[in-house]
Amino acid sequence: MCKVRRILFSLHEMRKRPLITFARSSESGPLHFSIDLRLLIPVLVLLAGMPVLVAIGASWSSRALVADLLRKNSELELENTSYREATTELVAQVSALQASAEALGARAALEPETARAIGRLPPSITRRAMGGGSSTGDLSTPLAVLSAGDPAFGLLRDVLHIIERRLDHARSGVERREALAAATPSIWPVAGWLSSSFGTRKDPFTGLADFHTGIDIAADAGHAVRATADGTVVTARSMGNYGNLVVLEHGFGIGTRYGHLSKFAVSEGQLVQKGDVLGYVGSTGRSTSPHLHYELLLNDRPANPLRLLGSQDAGR
């Protein structure tokens, strides 16, 4: 038979070795080959199950992808929440710094008379007043919640920290300036007229030249004598030629004396503020008529009180 193909399937020794045999007849003779069923069956099962395996793999991949997307979404939500909180803190911090700056600006403004008096103090006193530390507290800030890894927020945080430190330094300077202003005698102690100036004069008792360590302000007996600055009463007693004398220490090396009082309104160790009544005009001690002897001491040395006193209207 010419070029006739015939395929023969035969099973040989099914119990020992199951085979599928293929045979082809040709002019040159038959061609035989066999397939072992024990190998064929797993291959067929694998081929049949491939779509299922592919489907299972795709399902697992989809689940992993969905889980990863959910995780990233949660991270983004958390990050957005952190940014919102950080932005809120930034706004609050900027508002607080602005309020502090405005408050410091208001506090730094002194009354003209006080500012003029401070300007006439000797440098040794102003340097003493402006010395000291420059910090008034912890510099911790709500901006600490900002992410340190975020360049923009990190830069803003650093800038606001610098501003806060400078405001803190300015606040300390304003506080010291306020303290110096409160301690600087700048109002008249009593309403009256100047009857004797500071410096060399003729002594009213001897007629000889004498150095007058203060000024005399003539006023009616019983008029209130007021503190010219905040301070502490270190003396409130009778002191020889001064008569009834009140001495105040104001700090920064500044002191004042009030002599010839008729009576006291304060006691030693008492804290007083500018304008508080210390006593009343009299003529005690070495005096010829009712008046107030007023002295200014700078670093324990007498200085002309008129250098610091403003107009008498400021003391009323």
C-alpha positions in Angstrom: 0.0 0.0 0.0 1.6 3.3 -1.2 1.8 6.2 1.2 -1.2 4.9 3.2 -1.1 5.9 6.7 -2.5 3.7 9.3 -2.4 4.4 13.0 -2.6 1.5 15.3 -3.4 1.9 19.0 -2.5 -1.0 21.1 -2.2 -1.5 24.8 0.8 -3.7 26.0 1.1 -5.1 29.4 -1.5 -2.8 31.0 -0.7 -4.2 34.4 3.0 -3.7 34.2 3.5 -0.8 31.8 0.4 0.9 30.3 1.4 2.3 26.9 -0.2 4.0 23.9 1.5 2.9 20.8 1.5 4.8 17.5 2.5 3.1 14.3 2.9 4.3 10.7 3.2 2.1 7.7 5.3 3.2 4.8 7.3 1.6 1.9 10.4 1.5 4.1 8.6 -0.3 6.9 6.5 0.6 9.9 7.5 3.3 12.4 6.4 2.7 16.0 6.6 4.8 19.1 4.8 4.6 22.5 3.7 7.0 25.3 3.7 6.0 28.9 0.2 6.6 30.3 1.7 7.3 33.7 3.4 10.4 32.2 0.5 11.3 29.9 -2.1 11.5 32.6 -0.4 14.1 34.8 0.4 16.2 31.7 -3.2 16.1 30.7 -4.3 17.0 34.2 -1.8 19.9 34.3 -3.0 21.2 31.0 -6.6 20.9 32.1 -5.9 22.6 35.4 -3.8 25.4 34.0 -6.7 27.9 33.6 -7.7 27.2 37.1 -4.2 27.9 38.4 -4.0 31.0 36.3 -7.4 32.1 37.7 -6.3 31.4 41.3 -3.0 33.3 40.7 -4.8 36.2 39.2 -7.2 36.3 42.2 -4.3 36.2 44.7 -2.6 39.0 42.7 -5.8 41.1 42.7 -6.2 40.6 46.4 -2.6 41.7 47.1 -3.1 44.7 44.8 -6.3 45.7 46.6 -4.7 45.3 50.0 -1.7 47.4 48.9 -4.0 50.1 47.6 -6.0 50.1 50.9 -2.8 50.4 52.9 -1.5 53.3 50.7 -4.9 55.0 51.0 -4.8 54.7 54.8 -1.3 56.1 54.8 -2.4 59.0 52.6 -5.4 59.7 54.8 -3.1 59.7 57.9 -0.6 62.0 56.1 -3.4 64.4 55.0 -4.6 64.5 58.6 -1.1 65.3 59.8 -0.7 68.0 57.3 -4.0 69.5 58.3 -3.1 69.4 61.9 0.4 70.9 61.1 -1.2 73.7 59.1 -3.6 74.5 61.9 -0.7 74.6 64.3 1.2 76.9 61.9 -1.7 79.3 61.7 -2.1 79.3 65.5 1.6 79.8 66.0 1.8 82.7 63.6 -1.2 84.3 65.2 0.3 83.9 68.6 3.6 85.4 67.4 1.8 88.3 65.8 -0.2 89.0 69.0 3.1 88.8 71.1 4.7 91.3 68.7 1.8 93.7 68.9 1.7 93.4 72.7 5.4 94.1 72.9 5.1 97.1 70.7 2.4 98.5 72.9 4.5 97.8 76.1 7.6 99.3 74.6 5.9 102.7 74.1 6.8 104.8 77.2 5.3 108.1 78.3 7.3 111.0 76.9 8.3 112.3 80.4 9.5 108.8 81.4 11.3 108.2 78.2 13.1 111.6 78.5 14.1 110.9 82.1 15.5 107.5 81.1 17.5 109.1 78.3 19.1 111.4 80.9 20.3 108.6 83.2 24.0 107.9 83.3 25.2 105.0 81.1 26.3 103.1 84.2 22.7 102.8 85.3 21.2 102.1 82.0 23.8 99.4 81.3 23.0 97.8 84.6 19.3 97.9 83.8 19.7 96.3 80.4 22.0 93.6 81.5 21.0 90.0 82.4 19.6 87.1 80.7 17.6 87.3 77.5 15.3 84.3 78.0 12.1 84.2 80.0 11.0 80.6 79.5 11.0 77.4 77.6 11.0 77.8 73.8 9.0 74.6 73.2 6.3 75.2 70.6 3.3 73.4 69.2 5.3 73.3 65.9 7.1 70.3 67.4 4.2 68.1 66.0 5.3 69.0 62.4 7.1 66.3 60.4 10.8 66.7 60.7 11.2 65.0 57.3 9.0 67.5 55.4 11.3 70.2 54.0 8.6 72.9 53.8 7.2 72.5 57.3 10.7 72.0 58.7 11.8 75.3 57.2 8.7 77.1 58.5 9.3 75.6 61.9 12.9 76.8 62.0 11.9 80.3 60.9 9.2 80.5 63.5 11.6 79.2 66.2 14.0 82.0 65.3 11.2 84.6 65.4 10.0 83.2 68.7 13.5 83.4 70.2 13.9 87.0 69.0 10.5 87.9 70.4 11.6 86.3 73.7 14.7 88.3 73.7 12.7 91.5 72.9 10.2 90.6 75.6 13.0 90.3 78.1 14.4 93.7 77.0 11.0 95.3 77.2 10.5 93.9 80.7 13.8 95.3 81.8 13.0 98.6 80.2 9.6 98.7 82.0 11.4 98.0 85.3 13.8 100.8 84.6 11.0 103.1 83.7 9.1 102.3 86.9 12.3 102.9 88.9 13.2 106.2 87.2 12.0 109.3 89.1 10.1 111.4 86.6 7.3 113.2 88.4 7.3 116.0 90.9 6.9 114.8 94.5 4.7 117.7 95.4 2.9 120.5 93.7 4.7 123.8 94.6 7.4 126.1 93.4 11.1 125.8 93.4 12.6 127.7 96.3 16.2 126.4 96.2 18.2 124.7 93.5 20.7 121.9 93.5 24.4 122.9 93.9 26.2 125.7 95.6 24.1 128.2 97.4 24.1 130.5 100.4 23.1 128.7 103.6 19.9 130.2 105.0 21.1 129.9 108.6 24.8 130.9 108.3 24.8 132.9 105.1 27.9 131.0 104.0 28.4 129.1 100.7 27.1 125.6 101.0 26.5 122.7 98.6 22.8 121.9 98.5 22.4 118.2 97.7 18.8 118.4 96.5 16.1 120.9 95.6 13.6 122.6 97.9 10.0 122.8 96.8 7.9 125.3 98.7 4.3 124.2 99.4 1.6 124.6 102.0 2.0 122.5 105.1 0.0 119.3 104.9 0.2 118.8 101.1 0.7 115.2 100.1 4.2 114.2 99.1 4.3 111.4 96.6 6.8 108.8 95.4 8.5 109.8 92.2 9.0 106.2 91.1 8.3 102.6 92.3 10.5 101.5 95.1 11.0 100.2 98.6 10.9 102.4 101.8 14.3 101.9 103.5 14.0 104.8 105.9 10.9 106.4 107.5 12.1 108.2 110.6 13.5 111.4 112.0 17.0 112.0 110.8 18.7 115.2 112.2 18.8 118.1 109.8 16.4 116.3 107.4 13.7 116.1 110.1 11.2 113.5 109.3 12.8 111.7 106.3 11.6 109.0 103.9 14.3 107.3 101.8 13.3 105.1 98.8 15.4 102.6 96.9 14.2 102.2 93.3 16.8 99.6 92.1 19.5 100.0 89.4 21.4 102.3 91.7 18.7 104.9 91.9 17.4 106.4 95.2 15.4 109.4 96.4 15.0 111.3 99.7 12.1 113.3 101.0 12.8 115.6 104.0 11.2 117.9 106.5 7.9 116.0 106.4 5.2 116.8 109.0 4.2 113.1 109.3 4.6 109.8 107.6 2.2 107.8 105.5 4.5 104.8 105.0 6.7 102.5 107.1 10.1 101.0 106.5 10.1 97.9 104.3 6.9 98.9 102.5 6.7 98.7 98.7 5.4 101.8 97.0 4.5 102.7 93.4 5.0 105.9 91.6 2.4 108.5 92.8 1.8 106.8 96.2 1.6 109.2 99.2 4.7 109.0 101.4 3.9 111.7 103.9 3.0 115.4 104.1 4.8 118.7 103.7 6.2 120.1 107.0 9.0 122.1 108.4 10.8 119.6 110.7 14.5 119.4 111.1 16.7 122.3 109.9 14.1 124.2 108.1 12.8 127.8 108.0 9.4 127.3 106.5 7.1 124.4 105.1 8.7 122.8 102.1 9.9 119.5 100.8 13.6 118.8 100.5 13.9 116.3 97.6 17.1 114.5 96.7 18.0 112.2 93.8 20.8 109.6 94.3 22.5 107.9 91.4 25.0 105.2 92.4 24.8 106.6 96.0 25.9 110.1 94.8 23.6 113.2 94.8 22.5 114.3 91.3 20.4 117.2 90.2 16.7 116.0 90.4 15.7 118.6 87.7 17.5 116.4 85.1 14.8 113.8 85.4 11.7 115.7 86.5 9.1 116.6 83.9 6.6 119.3 84.1 4.8 119.8 87.4 1.5 118.9 85.6 2.8 115.4 85.2 3.1 115.0 88.9 -0.4 116.1 89.8 
